[in-house]
Amino acid sequence: MAIVLFIVVCLVLMLGYPVALTLAGVALLFAGVSSLFGIFDTSLLGILPNRLYGVINNPILMAVPLFVFMGVVLEKSKVAEQLLTSMAELFGRFRGGLIFSVFFVGMLLAASTGIVGATVVTMGLMSLPSLLKRGYDPAFSAGAICATGTLGQIIPPSIALVLLGDVLSNAYQQAQLQMGIFSPKSVSVGDLFAGALLPGLLLLALYCLYTLLLIRFKPEQFPEPIEPKRVDLAFILQTFGALVPPLLLIFMVLGSILFGIATPTEAASVGAFGALIIALMKRQMSVSILKEVMLSTTKVTSMVFLILIGASIFSLVFRGLGGEELIHQVFSSMPGGVIGATILVMLVIFLLGFILDFIEITFVVVPLVAPILLSMGLDPIWLGIMIAVNLQTSFLTPPFGFALFYLRGVTKDLVTSGQIYRGVIPFVIIQLLLMLILSVWPGVVTWLPSVIYR
């Protein structure tokens, strides 16, 4: 019944029904039907109010609306527009320089906002027309913009890492109980931020390396460099003025978390306030804009928490139907031990990314499989970053890759859906290559947290 429940949920989601209501509704329907045949004990539902209260009252998840608010404010303040103009003039003297400016600005925007949709839409509106006008390959340009937008999933401060941090913390405590270990040690969002920093920069470096190889072997896809702008005091001040505000904001938010000065929620509040200051300095804030920002923040936050409530109900019913024991039996009997189990989980998450959003996978799948993997001895920080990188692909894989939808929605007349799909394939492969690198050299993830928190 647990397997049937999971399959039915996936099918109903593919039909387009709301995620949160599907998770909760189908789970409660299965609980009711199963109880008639004595398969499900309805007394388990009695713990549901306390569980949902714990979800809403979670101090870690309070960082979500604050980070969303920060990202939306920066989107409205046109930080990316000024950055892209400055970087395009700086890199424009090199072949393919405009693409490198897209990567660099996208990285800063991803680190500033942590919202994939905001990055893809902003970069698509600002850079894609310029890229196509200059003669860049449409498929590659579209793929580069979509892939750059997904950097917000892995480069901290990231909303995805905040959500994963909460889920993995609970999973780690469950794993310790299963192993008979009673320790207050847990997995913090700061641990994941520190572990994600080097992989995020490495992913950006792989994007740049792939572009350099294309320039070397397929130069016809990249136009000749533009006439370089003279580097004078005005140009330096313009570049400096565009770079400093977002870099300072990132340092304040990320640095305060990594060095233990503030909790993620406290740092997020600093980031939200800093974003408001930047918007006011750029004269891009008004009552109407603030109203739009608050409305957008409320919508995103409500969606996240409603999905989390639905996932909590689904998880409770799934466990009540014996799903947790079934997963444990499958992993225990799998050839290859912990390696085989990890490969299976990563493959399942990758395939589910074709039809589910990263929030759904984080709240539904990860709580079911993470405790078992952690009880088999995996490092929780390494596992969290591997899942985060894997979840990046869900934004790029058709048919439900949200980054593809975002770009297609704002550039309908510039590129076709086929060009976008072709363009993202190499970047999906690069993300999978990063997962392979992290598997072979896990120290890329675990080194920085061990240095900061030793």
Steps between C-alpha positions, in 0.01 A plus 500: 500500500790737571635448148153549349460821703825642363412406140150648524638826641744530207225430248262756652780759504564435130134577433567854624325504836642723778795337670414566865136395464600189301750385763259548788180395322626178343678401824188553712289313243738203516502518880120482509469215251788304657351535848182322381713193424706528819818602313533849646462602865303825502626583851825607330317804367467620859862620496435708189411829678824497700700421187340783301549743789868404502521576127345846531695582817838393359748789551727379217220521244436861601804578285302405187270808478791728590726359227212516251436862598870580453503340157186672373622840620832454317312394189296822511802721574663422161827384658544237228444750219785724615723200569443352154573831328828541688612139456409497131726802446773338711495158325393634161861517377518118493331254265199363685539772759127571521435139602761524776334819623168310511665225710658750740195719543275195526722363778479826696127527441452137605700557818308821570148376434509121524193493273541312169196660337617853576848433359381328180233761424731794571791358299272389220343843458829689522762278336333269246404778252857634516651154453287423195555847354877453527477162319530245782349155443134511621498150653825552690394847618166373631667203670762721663237735644288214637803324650628822656162552665524161673817611680264649757426143609856426611681829559415625850298662639249271330138438592540139384784449748292655779220251431745210466672601823177464696409167337850352541520614862191295581627209289837505676333484840287204382812325370676546833205350684502203263869446579442540873695826518363779716686816405391865476708535184297590192532633146468878481426724207843656557659158445327467164588857402867434571489165320330648194737790446784315323271271293304808387815678387625178338176471305543856375859415399373194306251721315785735405726210398227358275459841339876532442503159331215607274684821413807291414326234288183679380600865466222565249249497790670803656538840332816705492555712812370854503725801503614523866388799697778720629571428865485839669397628840133520402497137384675384818253690719206360302624142537586553864158647574325206331706232676532625856133498618419136414845376610468682831151359553619145423793541739275630778248217464729207422790612719282549807366144462832328424687666786225441753412865551134450412253219442363454145176674602686795651729524197199487269346795685827691454490412129141616464582832669817538290305438180259777596792737558645415157164559334462835677854605401420421137165680531316186394269471800154647540179412678362322192823301448510407870142378471595281201801363690295412807227338291752290307675398823170397658406287197833314489513450878140375511575253220807364681326455836183356348707242311689423821171442686376271221832315497482448878156339465623284210810393694294401805260287295787351294674387819172374644461276193843349559683700236801580718561133583463410134762757394734379773465140381568597139813696591628231735469227237645708217832382351783742557393602848501871570646579155221315321236658722640850438509447124139379506382802702683745273354330192147514644536869591636578152208320330242656731646838403343453156149515650533656850624832636801516734279601795281192456804271477659667803192463719371163372794285385795621708335438842431140394845407372743727688470334846582161352800629301631690801463194722721317246781744578478775237619848593185716537660811349628308197160335453323835523720662234470198269121522527512878441710460183269222385196718560653766275436277203125505572496862377657404167347161414187497282204479507462690831833682526395832651804689370391400148151633566632826647724572201243394244240722666705820471670435163227342288598675178878454534558126545296185449431233761714258300797737513462541878482123552807439282689775675451370854607139430879568524448690826298213651793272410739747669289492816508120497879520448522717812316230695755246377786728608346544846459122526864434417634793706253557788754733660384770257184513714627410846829696511364852556248403773776310679726808492234747612328291765786289636 
